[in-house]
């Protein structure tokens, strides 16, 4: 027996990212606009297993568009890869009257959503992670804000590096993906960008460039490294011992995860949340909403998870060709 008003559940999972709130707000507002009830599930898949959820209304998402983090909280839930827990989650949704679920997170979150779909719960995934490391999407919610935060921080570091003729090695987030390092490296005028996707040597890709730049009169340097390639203090020590130039290390860490989302972030997250509800309205599940070719589109989850995304080699060339 179908009930008259259908219910959408929404959750945020994995690492938090600025803009997740904008996406949640869009799902809630658009859902209610189209006649759905909306339930917010706290702490990602952990909350789904623990029945930690509440009804949301238009007012419960007031004043969150501009806030970083996620008002729904997030978690990593390793036990969600066990089949019995997937079944339990679907059963909990059934009991709570949830007919479809919007899950906001990374590729792992999409895998969880796929498992739920296979057990009969239609899910729509939205890409949320600062690292931009979701294979199916050219852009992920959180990335633009994280890059802008890095740029603001590095501009400050550069002021002091310039005053002391120093080299500063900046370590940014990205264990397996160098997108933040690459974008921020270009935006900050880094001498070199070191990312896990591309082989490098300190001698060839940093020191030789520094020596040539010194000959041309440059006296302060920014070297941008993704955390996946090694730790900034060790790299700084190596550069200093090879060049004799005073070199410090700045590890930016968790500041990159917080802060008010940029306008671009808020707009794309809103579009994605809106699109997710449109799919559910049409009875479509097992999709992810992604950004491809400058547009918000949707793909089958399995197809999306099978995709691969490397670093943007055109951008990498730009970074190298215009740094001296
Ligand atoms: P992050 O990269 O920030 O850890 P992910 O979106 O990759 O975020 O993962 C978030 C959560 O998704 C995990 O903590 C886990 O609960 C769930 N997840 C990850 N992999 C799987 C999987 N293979 N099957 C089911 N759920 C998964």
Boltz pocket constraint, residues with backbone or C-beta under 6 A from the ligand:
constraints:
  - pocket:
      binder: B
      contacts: [[A, 13], [A, 14], [A, 15], [A, 16], [A, 45], [A, 75], [A, 76], [A, 77], [A, 78], [A, 79], [A, 80], [A, 81], [A, 105], [A, 106], [A, 107], [A, 108], [A, 109], [A, 110], [A, 111], [A, 112], [A, 113], [A, 115], [A, 129]]
      max_distance: 6.0
